[in-house]
Amino acid sequence: MTAVCYYLAYMYEDGKRRLREQLQEGATVHAKRDQQLAKEWFELEDESWK
């Protein structure tokens, strides 16, 4: 492989790693909000079935 190929492979893997980190951080930051939304929607849906 040429140096360019190694560089492109490195950049590709680094991009995947950074995206994975950002997704994990976002999930952690928004976990409480998401739980509250799920609880509200569950209550509304449960109420509509009664």
Secondary structure, 3 states (H helix, E strand, C coil): CCHHHHHHHHHHHHHHHHHHHHHHHHHHHCHHHHHHHHHHHHHHHHHHCC
